């Protein structure tokens, strides 16, 4: 089974217009700057980009995010197994790009017999917005308050501009993280991800301003028929002008201009819709505040199939799981 370079891989991806961004060569090259090495495998029916992270003593961990592509993964996973053993992987985590309510998802477990059902790295539940129809159709699918806030921002003289000022965006991220109590990536992280995707038209940095003062920003990504909202930030100024609502509206318009059919808002609490709707007004912790904002854009709540770990070194796997659990507990 051939191992592909970045150019060969992206040529192959033309066969998979609904592939996830995390399976693009650009994502693999971006992650390589932070200690992950991509390995790209393909056969006649399926393909996968696997990321390897070096550990001490020549060990690795392996991660296949939002893949494999295609179907009939048996031979592909067997090949991946051999590479993982050669790389002395403690385990391989596979996180399929599949919604659990889809018919194809029901057959996934056949590929993972003998694996450990595990927690995914990426958010399990999200809201996916359809970009079908004209912009008025999008507005009609939104909740009334969200439509109102988009128009309010426009009336209150908020304007959204494209930007390449990643440093400004990072400063807003720091402000947001301090205000809302979450960790923020380094400036280098945002700079590198922007440089990996923006020159190819696969990323946009949007900044909402009022009288030339930046109020909020977001970074959205697109590949094939799909777009994703990964990173968003705001200052503490003029929040009554609702800049975040207008930002998302303009991001949706950008995604549609790229030919995308859906815009993924990327991450809400992993609870059933009935629980989300009954409790969002009283919860502020974790992603609950995020859900309150995202629910208004009229999307569909989706839940991924989850993740499975292929364990090669059980004792080290157990120690690694304990290490991750401690780190999460510490915040």
N, C-alpha and C positions, 0 to 999 in steps of 0.2 A: 504494500500500500504506500503510495508516494507521500513524502513530506513536502509541503509547499512553502515557498517564500511569500512575502507580503503581496507582491504583485500577482503571483499566480493565485493566491487566495482570493483577492478581491475580484479577479476575473471569474473565479468559480462562483462567487457570491451573486453574480448576475442571474444565476439559476434560482436564487432564493430571495425574491423581492420582499418577503415578509420576515427576513432574518432579523435578529435582535442586534442592536448597536454593539453589545458586548461580544459579539462574534465577528466584528469587523477587524481587519488587519490594523486599522488605526487605533482601535482600543488595545490590541495586543502590544503595539509599539509604544503607546502611552504608558501602559503598565510596566513595560520593560525598564522605564526610567525609575521605577520605584521597587525594583528587586524581583519582578516576575519575568520569566522567559516564556514566550509563546511557542507552542508546537502545533502545527497545522496538518491535520490528516484528512484524506479524502479517498473515497472509492466511488463506484458507479451510482450508488443510491444515497450516500450520506457523507457528512463531513463534520469536523469538529476542530475548534481552536481551544487548546488546553494550555493553561498557565501554570508554570512551575515556580515555586518559591524555595530558594535555597535556605537550608537550616545548617546549624553546626554539624560537624562529623560527617559531612557529605550527604546528609539526608535532605529530603524535599517534602513539600506537600503539593498536591496537584488539584487544580480547580477548573472545571469545565462550565463556564457561566452561560446560561440561556442557550443551551444546545444539548445534544448534537443537532445539526441541520438534517433535513430530509427524514426518511423513515428507514426501517429495517436496519437497526443499529447493531445487530449481533456481531458482525465481523468487525465493524468499526470499534466497538467497545473492547473486543478481544485484542485488537491492535493497540489500543490505548493502554490496555492492561500490561502488555509487554513493555511499552515505553516507560510506564510508571515503575515497573520493577527495575528496569535498567537505571532509572534516575533515583532509585532507592527511596521512593515515595512512601511516607507513612500511610497515606490514604489518598484516594482520588474522590473529590466531591463533584457530583454531576447534578446540575440544576436545570432541568429541561425548560425550554421556552414553550410552555403549554398551559392552558387554563384548565382547571380541574373539572369544569362543566362541559368540556368538549369530548366528543366521542373518542378521538384518538388518545386522549389522556388515560382512558380506562385500560388501555393495553400496555401502558408504560411499565407497570410492575413486573411484567413478564421478562423485561430486560434486566431487572435488578434483583432477581432471586439470589439470596445469599448476601446481599448488600445490607447496610444499616440505613434505615429511614432516618434522616437527619434534618437539622434546622437549615434552611437556606440562608445564604449570605445577603441576597437582595430582598427587598420588601416582599412579603408573601401576598399581600393584598394591595390593590391599587384601584384607581378610577380611570377608565379609558373613555375619551371623548370622541364621538364620531364627527368627522369633518364632512360628512355627506351633505349635499345640498348647497344652498347659498348662505351667506353670512346671516341673513335674517332667520334662516332655519336654525342655525346654531343658537341664536338668541332665544328663539321660541322654546328650545329644549332646556334652557337654563331656568333656575328658580328666579322668581320675580325680583328678589332682593339683589341678586348678583347682576341681573340686567340693569337695575337701578344704579348700582355702584359703578358699573362700567361707564354709564352715561354721566353719572355725577363727576367722576374723574375728568371726563372730557369737558364738562361745563366749568369745572374748577381749574381749568387751564393746565392740567397735567398733560405733558407730551411725552411720547415714548420714542427714543432714538436708538439706532444701532450704535454700538461702541466697540472699541478694541482696548479700552482702558481696564485691564484685568486688575491692576493695582487698586483702582477705585472700587471695583466689585469686591475685592478681598477685604478692603476696609469696611464695607457695608456688611460683609459676612461676619467679621469680628464683632461688630455692633449687635448684629442679630443673635449671634451665639451667646454673647454676654447677657442680652435681654431675655432670651428664651431658654438658656441653660443647656446648650448642646455644643459638641466639639466642632471645630472648624479646621478644614484642611489648610496646609501651608499655601503661601502665595505661589510657590513653585508648582504645586499641584494644579491649581486653577490655570496658571499660565501654560503649563504643558498640555493640559487637556484642550485648552482653547487653540493652541498652536497645532495640535494634531488634527483637529477637525475643521476649524473655521476656514483655512485656506481652500478646502475642498467643498465649501458650501454646506457642510454637515453640522455646523454649529453656529448659533447666533447669540451674541451678548446684547441684551436689551436693557436700557436704563430709562427709568421714568424720572422726569424732571418737572420742577415748577419754577418758572422764571430763572432757568439755568442752574438751579440747585438740585443735585441728585437726591432722589427720595427712596428709590428702590431699584433693584436689578434682578435679572434672571438669566440663566444660561440654559438654552434648549438645544436639542440635538435631533437630527433626522437621518434616516437611512431607508431607502426603498419606500415602502408604503407606510412607514411608521415614524412617529416623532415622540420625544420624551422630554419632560421637564425634570432635570436632575438637581439643579442648584438655584436657590432663590435667597434674596437678602433685602433688607430695608434699613433705613436710618430711623431715628426717633422723631424726625421732623415731619410736620404736615401730614400725619397719618390719616387725618379726617378727610383728606382729598382722595383717599382710596386708590393709591397708585398701583397696588399689587393686582387689583382687578383689571385695570387697563393693560398692565403688562401681560397677563395671561391671555387677554383678548388678542393682543398684537402677536404673541407667540403662536397662537392658533392660526392667525392669518399667515404668518411666515411659514408654518408647517404646511398649510394648504397650498401655498405658492410653490412649495418644493414637490408637490404631487402626493403628499401624505394623505392617507384616508383616516388615520386615527392619531390622537394626541394623548399620550399616557402621562397622567399627573404624578405617577411614581411614588406610591407609599402612603398608606393610611393604616389605622389600627387593624390588626388581624382579628376582627370580630364579625359575626354575621350581620347582615344589613339591618335586621330588626334591632339588634343590640346597638349598633352604631346610631341609628335614628332615635332610639329612645334615650340615649345617654350623652349625645354629643353636646347638648346645651349645658350639662353639669360637669363635664370633665375638661381639664386643662392640661393634664400630664401627657407625656409622650407625644404621640402623633394625633391626639384628640383635637387640639386646636387647629392643626393642619386639616383634619377631616372637615371641621366646621367650615373652613374656607373653601376646600375643594369640592364639597358636595353640591355647591350651588351652580357649578358649570354644566350640569345636566348630563354627566357621563354615566357609564355603566360600571358598577362595582365588579371587579374580577379578582379571582384568587388563583395563584399559580399551583402547579402540581406538587411543588415542594422540592425536596432534594434527597439524594441517596449518596452514601459514602461506601466506597470499595476499600476495605481495610486490608492493608498488607502487613502491618506490624502492630498487632493488637495492644501490646503493653504500651508502646509509645503513643498509640492512638488514644488510649485512656488517659495518659498523662497530658497529652495535648488538649483533650476535652476539658480536663480539670483546670488547666492553665487559662483557657478561653473563658470558662465559667467564672473564675476568680477575677479576671480582667473586666468582665461585664459587670460583676457585682461591685467592683470598685468605681464604676462609672465611666 
